């Protein structure tokens, strides 16, 4: 089975050699590899050229300064010689059977899209921030068979006809959400996604809190520009507002009661705000499910990271939603019409 592996890259010199080793160890090698570099300045481009010179698999290196991920993906796919495309993100780690697992389902001619699960190697989680994020994400365990699940483009394969029908990835998005939108469009066009539920791709995570906060902002910005996940954002905003009001009420109500401004039973008004603690309850359950292995320091820090990342996501979403340019607003409106059909 002949297929093209595509990816984008920008300043990945620190992790690139490991990515190359993982790809060279695949039990099923691609027929060609096409990579779009967005103008790396850390030696990534030179490392790619060196890999190309020694690789048994033909490699094409494209480069466009400051192109976004969607544009880079589209460039690579349009340059592909083969009709079957496998996509990933450089900087991830790969099990040797990853590409084989993505390609096997295409033995059935009715399969047009295959999505792969991904995971995080827990042994690689070392810092307080990374451990807290691991807890917040429930160990990055996702129900890949749920109706809402959309494969990430770090582990997906499809025929070019799917890409062409959809019109490619959304280049009008600034930083993120291109693969989320691509997945939604796949479903809107009623392509059935075959899911490989065993995770063969391992997502590299940040070591410091700032990385997670910036990531949340990027995700929010992309979702806001695309006008997707509005119910989730509204739910999160309401929950956070109720949570903050709950903590304020625990301070203010006792004072007002002590001053005889409010009757004593008014303190029970705080109970109405308890739904604001939903995320805290879920997070605590994750910690218990993982047998308290990360200790109190990480556990308590997780509450701080939860608030920081949620605020950052909402901030990004609002910026994307309300400050999009006219072209983005028009593209988002057209997207919503397609998804609603």
N, C-alpha and C positions, 0 to 999 in steps of 0.2 A: 504494500500500500504506500503510494507516494504522497507526501504531504509537506507543507512548508511550515516551519516554526517561525513565528514573528514575535518581536518584542520592541520595547522602547527603553532608552537608557539615558541617564543624565548624572554625571559625577558619581559613579558607582565603583571607583577604583578599589576601595577598601574591600568590597565584597565580590568583585567581578571574577577573580580567579577561582573562588569557590564555586560560583555559578557555572563557570566553564567546566570545571572538573565534574560537577554533577551532571551536566548535559552530555559530556563525553562518556559518562558511565551508563547512559540509558540503554536498556535492553533493546529498544527499538529506536533507531536513529532517524531523524528527519531527512528528507531528500534534499532540503536546502534550509538555510537559516537566514532570515533577513532582519536586521536590527536598525532602528532609527535612533541616531544620537542627536540630542537636542542642543548640542554645542558644549559638551563637557570641557571643563578646564582643569581637571585633576589628573589627566593622563588616561582616562577611560577610553577615549577614541583611539589612542595609540595602542593600548592593550588589545582592543578589538581588532585592529589591523594586524597585530602580531599573531593573534589567534587565527585570523583568516588565512594568513600565510602558511600556517602549519596544519590546518584542519583538513581532515579527510572529507568531511561534509562541506559542500560549497557554501560559502558565506558571502552575503552582500551587506555592506555597511553603508547606510544612507546617513546623511547629516543635514539638518536644517536648524539654524540658530534659533533658539527660544521658541521652538514649536511646542505646543502643548501635547499631552499624552494622546489625546484623540487624533490629532493631526498626524502624529508619529505612527500610530497604529494604522491609520488609513494609508499612509504612504507605503508602509511595509506590505500590507495586504495587496494593494494594487500592483505592487512590483512582483508579487509571487507568481511563479510559473505554474503552480499546481492548484487544483480546485479545492483541495482539502487544506484547511488552515488550523493550526494549533497556536494558541496565544498564551503568553505568560508575561510576568514582570521580572526583569532582572533584579537581583538582590535577594530573591527567594532561594530556598534550598529545595532540592528535588530528590525524591526516592527514585532508585534506578528503574522502576517499573511505571513511572508517571506517564510518559508518552505512550507506552504500550497500553496502559489502562484507558487512555483517552481514545485511542484508535480502534481497539477491539470492537466496540459497539457498532462501528460503521460497517461491519460485516453484514449487518442487516440493512438492506438498501432503503428501508423506510426511515432510518435514523438520519437526521440532518444536523442535529446539534447535540453535543455531549458536554456536560458540565462536570467539573471535578470538585470534590470537597478539598478543603485545606485546613491546616492546623498550625499550632505553634509548638515548637519543641520546648517542653517545660524546663528541661535541663539548661536551656540557654537563658532562662529568666533569672537574672542575678540581682538587679537593683531593686530598691524599695518601690520606685515608680512602676517598673515593669511588673513586679509581683502584684502590686495593687491593681494595675490594669488587667492582669490575668484573672484576678478575682472578679473584677467588675464585668468582665466579658464571659464569666462562667467557664473559664478555661478555654475560651474560643470554640466551644462546642455549639454547633448549629444543626438544627433539624433540616438536613438537606432535602428531605422529602416533603417538607411543608409546602403548601401552595404558594406562600409568599416568598419562598427562597429563590434568589436569582444568583446564578454562578458569577463569580468574579472573573474578569478577564486575565487574572493570573493563572487560571486553570480552566480553559474552555477550548473547544474545537468545533468547527462548523464548515459547511461547504460555502464556497464563494457566492453561490446563488442566494444564500441567506443574507450575507453581507450586502450584496447588490440590491436585493429586495428592500432591505431596511434603509439603505442609503449610507451605510458606514456609521462610524462613531461620530458623535456630535462635537464638531470642532468649535462651535460657538460657546461651549462651556469653558470657563477660565482655567480651572485647576482639577476638578474632580467630578464624579458622577457620570462620566461618559460610559463606563461599563454597566452601571446600574440602568441607565436609560437604554443602552443597547439590549440588555436582558429583558427589559419591559417591552421593548419593540418586538423582540423575538416572540414573546408570549402573545402580544397583540396580533401578530401575524399568524398565530395559531400553530407555530412550530412546536412540536413536543420536544422537551429537553430530556435526554437520557442522562441520568445522574450516576456518576461513579462515587459511591458513598464512602469509600475508604480514602482517607486523606493522604495524597502522595506529594502534595506541595506544602512546604513549611514556610510560613510568613515570618520574615524578620521584623522584630519589634523594636521600638525605641527604648533607650535606657533611661532617659530623663523625662520628667513631667512635661517640660516645655514641648517635647516632641509630640506627645499625645494631645496637648492643648492645641497646637498648630494643626495637627491632623484633623481634629474635630472641627476646627474652623473651616478647613478646606472642604471637608465633607458637607458641612452646612452650607457653604457658599455654592457648591455645585448643585445640591438639592434645591436650594432657593432659586437659583438661576433657571433650573429645569421645572420648577413648580411641582415637585414630587414630594411625597411623604408629608403632605400638609397636615393630615390628621395626627400623625405621630408627633409633629412639632407642636401642634396645638395642645395635645395631651400632656406632653412634657412641660410646656410652659405653664399650664394650669396646675400640674402637680408641684412644680417648683414654687409657684406663687403660694399655694396652700401650705407647703412646707415652711416657707419663710414666715408666713402669717402665724403658723402654729408656734414657732419658736418665739416670735414677738409676743403672742398672746400669753405665753408662759411667764413673761416678764411684766407685761403691762397690766393684765387682769388682776394679779395679786395686789399690785400697787393701788389700782382703782378700788378694789374691794377693801383694802386696809384703810383707805381714805373715805370709806362709806359712800363712794360715788356709785358703786354697783353692788348689788346683793351678792352674797357668798356663792350662791348656786351659779352665778355667771361664769365661774371658772370652768364649768362643764361645756361651755361654748367651744372650748379648745378641741373637744372630741370631734366636732364637725369637720375639723381640719386634718384629722388623722390620715385620710387618703393621701395626703402630701408626703407621707413617709413610705409609700409603696416601694420606691427604689431602694430605700434603706433596708427594708425587710427582705427584698430580693437579694441584695448584696450580702446581707448577713447569712442568708440561707446558702449562698455560694461558699462562703467561708466555712460554714459548718459541714457542707457536703465534702469539702476538701480536707476535712479532719483537722481544721485549725492549723494546718501545717506552716503557714507563714507568720504566725504569731501576732501579738497585739499591735506592735508598731506598724506593720504593713496593713493590718486590718483597719486601724484608725486613720492611717494616711489615705486609705481608699475612699473614705468619705470626702476628704478634701479634693482628691482627684476627680471624684464623681461630680462634685459641684463645678469644678473648674472646666471640665470637658463639656458638661451639659451647657453651661453658660456660653462657652466658646462656640459650640455647635449652633446654638440659637442666634448668637451674634452674627455668625457667618451666614446663616439662613436668611436673616433679616436683610443683611447687606445684599445677598444674591437676589432676593425677592424684590426689594424696594429700590435698589440702585442699579439694576441691570440696564444696559443701554437698549435703545429701541430695537436693534437687530435681535438681541437676545430675547426681548419680550415677545417679538413676533415669532421667533423660532420656538419659544416655549409654548405659545398659544397653539401653534401648529402641531406641536408634539402632543399636547393635551387632547386635541381633536383626534389624532391618530390612535392614541391609547384608549379613547372613549368609544371607538367604533366596535 
